[in-house]
Each structure stands twice: as structure tokens, then as C-alpha cells.
Amino acid sequence: MTRHSRPQAPSTTAPPGNTRLETLRRQYHREITDGTAHRGRPVRVAPYVLAAPGAGRHTDLEMIEAHARRLGRQITPSTFGDIGQVPALTERSGFDAACRYAGQGFAHGIVANNRAAITTHNDAYAHVLHHLHLRGVFLTYLLALPG
């Protein structure tokens, strides 16, 4: 999402598996946030954006932070990002750093600017969801909030 683009509704021609993956993502999100709330702790999220440096990236981070705050989430002091047109997950040092950061307990979840910022490949997305869930971390994105 850049300064010139607006959030769009999910495509009605989404690849097969999107509904199943979205249900799984929501389940993991709910498990982690409900467990955190049950312990009386605030939910902390780490923002992640896939955008070029500059005003567009800044705007995306502000949108993520505003949405998360409206939901009562705490924003981590660290934010994460990568540059490019949806590079392979193995080429995203920013996303990898966000996953490690959250997995070490600094955040309960990672909030991206959109689903495509994570990956457009369903198998890779399922792997990321499962990998994070095993570490007690949820993944969500701006259009998917609140959970």
C-alpha cells in the first residue's frame, strides 16, 4: 500500500484455500489474544510493512498503529519492514526479524499492512501461520483487523 493507493476489499477470485487459511488465521489470533487477556495482560503487536522507504511506508505504519490502538493493542517500540514487490519470504530480512522478535516474547502478534505483504502463495502462508502459532504468535493484517 502506498500513499497513492487505498485499502481494497479482498478479491472475490481469491486462490483456493484462502477461506480455510483465513479461518485458521482467525482461530490462531483468537487463541492467543484470548489467552493473553485471560492472564490480564495487554496484547502487544509488532507492525510490519512491505513498502519503499519514505512517506508511503510511514503512512502504512501509522495506519497499522492507529487500527491496533483502536482495538486496545499495545504497539511494540520496534517496527519491521522490507522493500520490493513481494520478494520471496527467504529474501525478507525484515519479516524474519519481526518473527524472531515476536517469537522471543516481545510481541503476541505481527500486524502487516496487507495479506500480500506476507505472501500470495497459500502453502507458504499456511507454513508461516503454523510456524508462528507454535511460538505463541499470531499474524494479522490491516484489512483483517480486528481478528
C-alpha positions in Angstrom: 0.0 0.0 0.0 1.5 3.3 -1.0 0.4 6.8 -0.4 -1.5 6.7 -3.6 -3.4 3.5 -3.0 -6.3 2.8 -0.8 -7.1 -0.5 1.1 -9.2 -2.7 -1.1 -11.7 -5.4 -0.3 -10.4 -8.9 -0.7 -10.7 -10.3 -4.2 -13.7 -12.4 -4.9 -11.4 -14.5 -7.1 -9.1 -15.4 -4.3 -6.9 -18.5 -4.8 -8.4 -21.8 -3.4 -7.6 -22.3 0.2 -8.0 -18.6 1.2 -11.2 -19.3 3.2 -9.5 -22.2 5.0 -6.4 -20.2 5.7 -8.4 -17.1 6.8 -10.3 -19.3 9.3 -7.1 -20.8 10.6 -5.5 -17.3 10.9 -8.6 -16.1 12.9 -8.5 -19.2 15.1 -4.8 -18.7 16.0 -5.4 -14.9 16.5 -8.3 -15.6 18.9 -6.5 -18.3 20.8 -3.5 -16.1 21.5 -5.4 -12.9 22.2 -8.0 -14.6 24.5 -5.2 -16.4 26.4 -3.3 -13.1 26.9 -6.5 -11.3 28.0 -7.3 -14.2 30.4 -3.9 -13.6 32.1 -4.8 -9.9 32.4 -2.1 -8.8 30.1 -2.3 -6.4 27.2 -1.8 -7.7 23.7 1.3 -6.4 22.1 1.8 -6.2 18.3 4.8 -5.6 16.1 4.0 -3.7 12.9 5.4 -5.0 9.6 5.2 -3.3 6.2 6.3 -4.2 2.7 6.9 -0.7 1.2 9.6 1.5 -0.1 11.1 3.9 2.5 9.5 7.3 2.6 6.0 8.7 3.0 4.2 5.6 1.9 5.9 3.4 4.4 5.3 6.0 7.1 1.7 6.2 6.2 1.3 2.4 6.3 2.9 2.2 9.7 0.6 5.0 11.0 -2.5 3.2 9.7 -1.4 -0.1 11.4 -0.7 1.7 14.7 -4.0 3.6 14.6 -6.0 0.5 13.9 -4.2 -1.5 16.6 -4.6 1.2 19.2 -8.4 1.4 18.4 -8.5 -2.2 19.3 -6.7 -1.7 22.6 -3.4 -3.3 21.4 0.0 -2.1 22.5 2.4 -1.3 19.8 6.0 -2.5 20.2 8.7 0.1 20.1 10.3 -1.8 17.1 8.7 -1.8 13.7 9.8 -4.0 10.8 9.7 -3.8 7.0 11.1 -4.9 3.7 11.4 -3.3 0.3 10.3 -4.7 -3.0 7.5 -6.2 -5.0 6.6 -9.2 -2.8 10.0 -10.8 -2.6 10.3 -14.4 -1.6 9.9 -15.0 2.1 13.5 -16.2 2.3 14.6 -12.7 1.0 12.8 -10.7 3.7 15.1 -9.9 6.5 12.6 -7.5 8.0 9.8 -10.1 8.2 12.3 -12.7 9.5 13.3 -10.2 12.2 9.7 -9.5 13.1 9.0 -13.2 13.5 12.1 -13.7 15.7 11.3 -10.6 17.8 7.7 -11.8 18.4 8.8 -15.4 19.0 11.2 -14.2 21.7 8.2 -12.8 23.6 8.4 -9.1 22.7 5.0 -9.3 20.9 2.0 -11.5 20.8 1.4 -10.8 17.1 2.6 -9.3 13.9 0.4 -6.9 12.0 1.2 -6.4 8.3 -0.2 -3.7 6.0 -2.0 -6.4 3.9 -2.0 -10.1 3.1 0.2 -9.7 0.0 2.9 -8.2 2.2 3.2 -11.6 3.8 2.9 -13.9 0.8 0.5 -14.5 -2.0 1.3 -18.3 -2.0 -1.2 -20.2 0.1 1.3 -23.0 1.0 3.9 -20.5 2.2 1.2 -18.5 4.1 0.0 -21.7 5.9 3.5 -22.5 6.9 4.0 -19.0 8.3 0.8 -19.2 10.3 1.7 -22.6 11.7 5.3 -21.6 12.5 4.2 -18.5 14.3 1.4 -20.3 16.2 3.8 -22.9 17.5 5.7 -19.9 19.1 2.6 -18.3 20.5 2.4 -15.6 17.9 -0.5 -14.6 15.7 -0.4 -13.0 12.3 -2.9 -10.5 11.0 -3.0 -7.7 8.5 -4.7 -4.3 8.3 -7.7 -5.4 6.3 -8.2 -8.4 8.6 -8.3 -6.5 11.9 -9.8 -7.0 14.4 -9.1 -10.6 14.2 
